[in-house]
Amino acid sequence: AKTGKTMKPVELPAQVKKILRPYQIQGVEWGMFLRSYHFGGILADDMGLGKTLQALTLVAHSRTPDSPPSLVVCPKTLVSVWLQEAQKFFPELKVMTVEGSPKERKRQLDQIKQHELVIMSYPVLMREIQPLLKMQQTFEYCIADEAQYMKNAASNTAAIMKLVPASYRLALTGTPIENGVHELWSIFDFLMPGFLGDRQSFRIRFERPIQEKQDQQALDLLLAKIKPFVLRRTKESHLKELPAKIEQIRQSTLTPEQLVIYTQTLAKVRQDIFQTVRIKGFKRSRIEILSALMRLRRVCDHPALVDPTLSHGPELSGKMQQTLELVHEAVDGGHKVLLFSQFTTMLDLLREALDKSGIGHCTIEGKTQKRDEQVKRFFEDPTASVFLLSLKAGGTGLTLTQADTVILYDPWWNPMAERQAMDRAHRIGQTKTVNVYKLITQGTIEERVLALQERKKKIFDALMTENAEALKALTWEEIKELFE
């Protein structure tokens, strides 16, 4: 029997009902159905369909005053995404994150009981599992986001997730489950231990026949067995309900090293700018002001853009880590990605990182000679998953409707240029909904630029052309705000 028959409509608060799309309401109903029988499940909706919101609604909706807190475990770069979504859609929910130094984490763990939702990353859970178990803290829900982190049953991550004491378990992943049958066993061993038998019998009964002999019967049997417990909707199947373009701002935090470099750079450029303005007057200092702003923006992207002797890897840049997470999620889900940055040096770093992960890519920058070849390859080569584009070169005359995921690595001060970049993917001929991610580094000039974008059209228009002439429209007071 299909689970659909026994799912009951769920009474949701009006303000939540307004936000959720019909398929998301069904997702919550499916979650409540599993809950009523104490089953676990995998919400495997495609990237961009709002798995986080559905899971939060389920947690918030099924709470009673006596419920213990729920726990979300996710990749490090998504901790802030969960926190922001919870604060935005369920402001009444008492939410906390566990992160930072060992001392801070200890203080946070002591406060769990006063909260309703606790968010931490996989690496933090690995470090704090013993104190948690010692506290005998149980959770209402344990939600594993990007559950493919547990795909290797032998890994520490999988083992530790299984130790978390919780009444209900839910796994979220945007990756189609059929890709790796062995991953399924590991995720279900977290959700409902024993449901797919032990590791050995699963290997003999399903994994080997399916992977080695392409045994369709075994695959059908397995899929039938797990079907009630896996909910996957694709963007294609819900196009009618989706807007043509879903824009999200993703905030990243500076890594500790990046914060030091940013703070030093900010102090230095402020001092230089204020001195230049004192000597030459504001009107004649515009070029210096622009170059100071540029320097800060480079540090937000990656400190190696201002000091090439530093490591080129993602460990130095919060934003680069987050971007690579997004790219992996998209590529694992079979999506193609357009990745824009204003700095070609940043594209070089991203290219290195993609090569290390074995993700195929194409590039168009100002210096690219054979643009058509790159475009053709992106269209025809299934392994070319990411198209790296510099704003200047990639902003004009390209139609790249193969892609349905757009990442704007740095915020541009020109909304028209941003629009054009998004429209590379979102064109006539695009049959999919396009997801656009704008990446902003918290507590930096990028956040100020975003606020300006929304607050002061005039300043914005002046900054937008990014030339010294345009700064004429600004007062020195307004410029000073950017260097706060």
C-alpha positions in Angstrom: 0.0 0.0 0.0 1.2 3.5 -0.7 1.8 5.6 2.4 -0.2 8.3 0.8 -3.4 6.6 1.9 -2.8 6.8 5.6 -1.3 10.3 5.7 -3.5 12.7 7.4 -3.7 16.4 6.6 -1.8 18.3 9.3 -3.2 21.4 10.9 -0.4 24.0 10.6 -0.4 27.5 11.9 -1.6 30.0 9.3 1.7 31.9 9.1 3.5 28.7 8.3 0.9 27.5 5.8 1.4 30.8 3.9 5.1 30.1 3.4 5.0 26.4 2.6 4.4 25.2 -1.0 1.9 22.3 -1.4 4.6 19.7 -1.8 6.3 21.0 1.3 3.1 20.6 3.3 3.0 17.0 2.0 6.5 16.6 3.2 5.5 17.6 6.7 2.5 15.3 6.5 4.8 12.4 5.5 7.1 13.2 8.4 4.1 13.2 10.9 2.9 9.9 9.4 6.3 8.3 10.1 6.4 9.8 13.5 3.0 8.4 14.5 4.5 4.9 13.9 7.9 5.7 15.3 9.6 5.2 12.0 12.6 7.1 10.7 12.9 8.4 7.1 15.0 10.0 4.4 13.8 13.4 3.0 15.7 13.2 -0.3 14.2 16.2 -2.1 16.3 17.8 -4.8 18.6 20.7 -4.0 16.6 23.9 -3.6 13.3 22.4 -2.7 13.5 23.5 0.9 14.4 20.4 3.0 15.6 22.6 5.9 12.2 24.4 6.1 10.2 21.1 6.0 12.4 19.6 8.7 12.1 22.7 10.9 8.3 22.8 10.4 8.1 19.1 11.5 10.2 19.8 14.6 8.3 23.0 15.5 4.9 21.5 14.8 5.3 18.2 16.7 6.7 19.8 19.9 4.7 19.8 23.1 5.7 21.8 26.2 7.3 18.6 27.7 9.3 17.7 24.6 13.1 17.5 25.0 15.1 19.6 22.5 15.7 18.4 19.0 19.2 18.1 17.5 20.4 19.0 14.0 23.8 17.7 12.9 25.0 19.2 9.6 28.2 20.1 7.8 30.1 23.0 9.4 29.2 25.5 6.6 25.5 24.9 7.1 25.2 25.6 10.8 24.5 29.3 10.1 22.0 28.4 7.4 20.0 26.3 9.9 20.2 29.0 12.5 19.0 31.7 10.1 16.1 29.7 8.7 14.9 28.8 12.2 15.1 32.4 13.4 13.3 33.6 10.2 10.5 31.1 10.0 10.0 30.1 13.7 11.2 33.1 15.8 9.4 31.7 18.8 11.6 28.5 18.8 14.5 28.7 21.3 17.5 27.8 19.1 21.2 27.5 20.0 24.3 26.4 18.2 27.3 24.5 19.7 30.5 25.8 18.2 33.7 27.7 18.9 36.5 26.9 21.4 36.3 23.9 23.8 35.4 26.3 26.7 32.6 27.9 24.7 31.2 24.6 23.7 31.2 23.4 27.3 29.2 26.5 28.3 26.8 25.9 25.5 26.3 22.2 26.3 25.3 23.2 29.8 22.5 25.3 28.4 20.9 22.6 26.2 18.0 22.0 28.5 16.8 25.7 28.1 16.5 25.3 24.4 14.2 23.6 21.9 16.5 23.2 19.0 20.3 22.6 19.1 22.5 22.8 15.9 26.0 21.5 15.6 28.4 20.3 12.9 29.5 16.7 12.5 33.1 17.5 13.7 31.7 19.2 16.8 29.5 16.2 17.6 32.5 13.9 17.2 34.3 15.9 19.9 31.3 16.4 22.2 29.6 13.0 22.0 31.1 11.8 25.3 30.0 14.9 27.4 26.6 14.6 25.8 26.2 10.9 26.7 27.5 11.7 30.2 24.8 14.3 30.6 22.3 11.7 29.6 20.7 14.3 27.4 18.0 12.8 25.1 16.6 14.5 22.1 13.2 14.5 20.5 14.5 14.5 16.9 18.0 13.8 15.7 18.2 15.2 12.2 21.2 14.3 10.0 21.6 16.9 7.3 23.6 16.0 4.2 23.2 12.5 5.4 25.7 11.3 2.7 28.2 12.2 5.4 27.2 8.9 7.0 27.4 6.9 3.8 30.4 4.9 4.9 29.1 2.6 7.6 32.6 2.0 8.9 33.3 5.7 9.4 33.5 7.5 12.8 30.8 9.9 11.7 28.3 7.1 11.1 29.2 5.3 14.3 28.8 8.5 16.4 25.5 9.6 14.8 24.1 6.2 15.9 25.0 6.9 19.5 22.9 10.0 19.8 19.9 9.2 22.0 16.7 10.4 20.2 13.1 9.4 20.0 12.8 10.2 16.3 15.4 10.2 13.5 15.3 11.9 10.1 18.0 12.1 7.4 18.2 14.8 4.7 20.1 14.4 1.5 19.7 15.9 -2.0 21.6 13.1 -3.5 19.6 10.4 -5.3 19.7 7.3 -3.1 20.1 4.8 -5.9 23.7 5.9 -6.6 25.2 3.8 -3.9 23.3 0.9 -2.4 25.8 0.6 0.4 25.1 4.2 1.5 21.5 3.2 2.0 22.3 0.6 4.5 24.4 3.0 6.6 21.7 5.7 6.6 19.0 3.2 7.5 21.2 1.7 10.2 21.1 5.2 11.8 17.3 5.7 11.2 16.0 2.2 12.1 18.7 -0.3 13.1 18.0 -3.8 11.8 15.4 -2.7 9.2 17.7 -3.7 6.3 19.2 -6.6 8.2 22.9 -6.7 9.3 25.7 -5.4 7.1 26.7 -8.9 5.9 23.3 -10.1 4.9 22.5 -6.8 3.2 25.7 -7.2 1.2 24.8 -10.7 0.0 21.1 -10.1 -0.6 21.1 -6.6 -2.2 24.5 -4.9 -2.6 26.4 -7.5 -4.6 23.6 -8.6 -6.9 22.7 -5.0 -7.7 26.3 -3.6 -8.1 28.0 -6.6 -9.6 25.3 -8.3 -11.6 22.9 -5.3 -12.2 20.2 -7.5 -10.8 17.0 -5.6 -11.5 14.9 -7.8 -9.3 17.0 -7.3 -6.2 17.0 -3.5 -6.9 13.2 -3.5 -7.3 12.8 -5.4 -4.1 15.0 -3.1 -2.2 13.3 0.0 -3.5 9.9 -1.4 -2.7 11.1 -2.1 0.9 12.4 1.4 1.5 9.8 3.3 -0.5 7.5 4.4 2.4 10.5 5.7 4.2 12.1 7.8 1.4 10.5 10.9 0.0 12.2 12.4 -3.1 10.8 15.1 -5.3 12.7 16.6 -8.1 12.5 20.2 -9.4 11.2 18.9 -12.7 8.3 17.2 -11.1 7.2 20.3 -9.2 8.0 23.0 -11.7 4.4 24.3 -11.7 4.6 25.1 -8.0 8.1 26.6 -8.2 9.1 30.1 -9.2 11.3 30.3 -12.2 14.2 31.5 -10.0 14.8 30.9 -6.3 17.3 33.3 -4.8 19.0 32.7 -1.5 21.6 34.6 0.4 24.1 32.2 2.1 26.2 33.8 4.8 29.6 32.4 5.6 31.9 33.4 8.6 35.5 34.3 8.4 37.9 31.6 9.5 40.0 32.6 12.5 43.1 33.3 10.3 40.9 35.2 7.8 39.5 37.3 10.6 43.0 38.3 11.8 43.9 39.3 8.2 40.7 41.1 7.6 41.0 43.1 10.9 44.6 44.0 10.1 43.7 45.0 6.5 40.7 47.1 7.7 42.8 49.0 10.2 45.5 49.6 7.7 43.2 50.8 4.8 41.1 53.0 7.1 44.2 54.7 8.4 45.5 55.2 4.8 42.2 56.4 3.4 41.6 58.9 6.3 45.1 60.2 5.8 44.8 60.5 2.0 41.5 62.4 2.4 43.1 64.7 4.9 45.9 65.5 2.6 44.2 65.5 -0.9 40.6 66.1 0.1 37.8 63.6 -0.5 37.2 64.5 -4.2 40.8 63.6 -5.2 41.0 60.4 -3.2 38.4 58.4 -5.0 40.8 56.0 -6.8 42.5 55.2 -3.4 39.1 54.6 -1.8 38.1 52.2 -4.5 41.3 50.2 -4.3 41.0 50.0 -0.4 37.4 48.6 -0.8 38.7 46.1 -3.4 41.4 44.9 -1.0 38.8 44.2 1.7 36.6 42.3 -0.7 39.6 40.2 -1.7 40.2 39.1 1.9 36.5 38.1 2.2 37.0 35.9 -0.9 40.3 34.3 0.2 43.3 35.8 2.0 45.6 34.4 -0.6 44.2 37.0 -3.0 46.1 39.7 -1.0 49.0 37.5 0.1 49.9 34.9 -2.5 52.3 33.2 -0.1 49.4 31.9 2.0 47.9 28.4 1.4 45.4 28.3 -1.5 43.1 25.8 0.1 39.6 26.2 1.4 40.8 25.9 5.1 41.6 29.7 5.0 38.3 30.9 3.7 34.9 30.4 5.2 33.3 31.3 1.9 35.4 28.9 -0.2 34.4 26.1 2.1 30.8 26.9 1.8 31.0 27.2 -2.0 32.7 23.8 -2.3 29.9 22.3 -0.2 27.3 23.8 -2.5 29.1 22.6 -5.6 29.4 19.0 -4.2 25.8 18.9 -3.3 24.8 20.2 -6.7 27.1 17.9 -8.6 26.1 14.8 -6.5 22.5 15.6 -7.4 23.3 15.7 -11.1 23.1 19.5 -11.5 25.3 21.8 -13.5 26.6 24.9 -11.9 27.6 28.4 -13.0 30.1 30.0 -10.6 30.8 33.7 -11.0 33.5 35.7 -9.3 34.8 39.2 -10.0 38.4 38.1 -9.4 40.0 35.8 -11.9 42.6 34.9 -9.2 39.7 33.5 -7.1 38.6 31.4 -10.1 42.2 30.0 -10.2 41.9 28.9 -6.5 38.5 27.3 -7.1 39.8 25.5 -10.2 42.6 24.0 -8.1 40.1 22.8 -5.5 37.8 21.3 -8.1 40.7 19.4 -9.7 41.6 18.0 -6.2 38.0 16.7 -5.8 37.9 15.4 -9.4 35.1 17.7 -10.5 35.2 18.6 -14.2 35.0 22.3 -15.1 35.1 24.8 -18.0 36.2 28.5 -17.8 35.5 31.7 -19.6 37.5 34.8 -18.5 38.6 37.9 -20.3 41.7 36.1 -21.6 39.8 33.0 -22.8 40.4 32.6 -26.6 38.1 29.8 -27.6 34.9 30.6 -25.8 32.7 28.5 -28.1 34.7 25.4 -27.3 34.2 25.9 -23.6 30.4 26.4 -24.1 30.1 23.3 -26.3 32.0 21.2 -23.8 29.7 22.4 -21.0 26.7 21.4 -23.0 27.9 18.1 -24.2 30.3 16.7 -21.7 28.4 15.2 -18.7 31.6 15.4 -16.6 32.0 19.1 -17.0 29.8 20.0 -14.1 31.0 23.5 -13.2 31.4 26.6 -15.4 33.7 29.2 -13.9 33.0 32.6 -15.2 34.5 36.0 -14.5 31.9 38.7 -14.3 33.3 40.8 -17.1 33.7 38.0 -19.6 30.8 35.8 -18.5 28.2 38.5 -18.3 27.5 39.0 -21.9 26.2 37.0 -24.9 26.2 33.5 -23.3 23.2 31.2 -23.0 24.0 28.4 -20.6 20.7 26.8 -20.0 22.4 23.4 -19.1 22.9 24.9 -15.6 20.2 25.2 -13.1 22.4 26.3 -10.1 24.1 29.7 -10.1 26.6 30.7 -7.4 27.6 34.4 -7.1 30.8 34.1 -5.2 31.2 37.8 -4.4 28.5 40.4 -4.1 28.6 42.9 -6.9 27.7 46.5 -6.5 25.9 46.5 -9.7 22.5 44.8 -9.5 22.2 44.9 -13.3 25.4 42.8 -13.7 24.2 40.4 -11.1 20.9 40.1 -12.9 22.7 39.4 -16.2 24.8 36.7 -14.6 21.8 34.9 -13.2 20.1 35.2 -16.6 22.9 33.2 -18.2 21.1 30.1 -16.8 17.6 31.5 -16.6 16.8 32.0 -20.3 14.2 31.0 -22.8 14.9 27.3 -23.3 15.5 26.7 -19.6 13.0 24.1 -18.5 14.2 23.9 -14.9 13.8 26.2 -12.0 17.1 28.0 -11.4 18.6 28.2 -7.9 20.7 31.3 -7.3 23.0 31.5 -4.2 24.5 34.9 -3.3 27.4 34.4 -0.9 28.0 37.1 1.7 30.7 37.0 4.5 29.2 38.0 7.9 30.5 41.1 9.7 32.5 42.4 6.7 32.3 45.0 4.0 30.2 42.6 2.0 27.4 42.8 4.5 27.6 46.6 4.4 27.4 46.6 0.6 24.4 44.4 0.8 22.7 46.8 3.2 23.6 49.7 1.0 22.2 47.8 -2.0 18.9 47.7 -0.2 19.1 51.0 1.7 20.6 53.7 -0.4 19.9 53.5 -4.0 21.8 56.7 -4.6 25.1 55.5 -3.1 24.6 52.3 -4.6 24.2 53.6 -8.1 27.3 55.6 -7.6 29.4 52.7 -6.4 27.9 50.4 -9.0 29.8 51.6 -12.0 33.0 51.0 -9.9 34.8 53.9 -11.4 36.1 56.9 -9.6 33.9 59.3 -11.5 30.8 57.7 -10.0 31.9 58.3 -6.4 31.2 62.0 -7.0 27.6 61.3 -6.0 28.7 60.2 -2.5 29.6 62.2 0.5 32.6 61.4 2.6 30.2 60.6 5.5 28.6 57.9 3.4 31.9 56.4 2.3 33.1 56.3 5.9 30.2 54.0 6.8 31.7 51.3 4.6 34.9 51.3 6.6 33.2 51.0 10.0 
